[in-house]
Amino acid sequence: MRVIVLASLLAPVLASAQTESRPACPTLARASFTSAVENREPTDDISQAPADTAELFFYTEVHDGSDQTLYHHWSLNGEPFVDVTLEIGSDFWRTWSSKTLTGLGMKAGDTWAVSVTGAQGCELGQWQVSLTTSGKATAVPETRNTPAAATEGKRSPAQNNTGNPGHDDTAPVDLSANFMAIEELLNLGDTRGARSAIKRARALTGNAQQLAELDQMDKDNQAFAELNQLIRQRDIPAARQKLQELMVSVPAESPVYPALQGRHKLLDQLNEMNRGSAALQAASAP
């Protein structure tokens, strides 16, 4: 009987302690897509942007979130593209993320969205910007003061096609800008973003050889993601074996290859760190 009474008395105390240890969600005072950020302030607040825009910015002002973490989850046409982690330095904090669009084959009708979350799963809202034909960015009407509703990201049949209607399958197109974008994403370790960029490149060509090359690039990207997972798990022997296989199978002209070279240097560094740790343990052993 005493055990039951004691447990009932402790339960509210434990619940209160857990609540106190869990930080409250920060307040998102401002959030918007913008063409640029100057002096830590957005130059505008846009809901539309030209399809040939080189870079998009997403700006946030956060209150009461000191030492917490903010996340900008970027998606393209409803598909996750990249997650950006931002540390909040004080209770009044302005921060932003950006996305380079050059080389991704953007076109009118594409929609970028950013959902903002905080520590402990705080859902702070979602905003979106649609791409239009070439022209100036369109400012958000003054009446808009609420986050855009989440979209399901359904695609039209035309967007799901792997080739362009009426495109000459025998004529390859210039995908050098796309490959540069894929290489940049892979160097950052963003394999999910690279996969989306590969899909965008596929939509620009109907050439059989290029489509086969992009298919292989997609497989290499998946293998590169597996390599990164092994490195994160500090499974150095398995990661090194995986890397050796990829260095042989991936052609030097592939955007994946430079990223593999970067991982080769990283594995060498981790291997040296492990050797140093083992030597220290041996020196300190009785």
Secondary structure, 3 states (H helix, E strand, C coil): CHHHHHHHHHHHHHHHHHHHHCCCCCEEEEEEEECCEECCEECCCEEEEECCCCEEEEEEEEECCCCCEEEEEEEECCEEEEEEEEECCCCEEEEEEEEECCCCCCCCCCEEEEEEEEHHHCEEEEEEEEEECCCCCEECCCCCCCCCCCCCCCCCHHHHCCCCCCCCCCCCCCCHHHHHHHHHHHHCCCHHHHHHHHHHHHCCCCCHHHHHHHHHHHHHHHHHHHHHHHHHCCCHHHHHHHHHHHHHHCCCCCCHHHHHHHHHHHHHHHHHHHHHHHHHHHHHCC
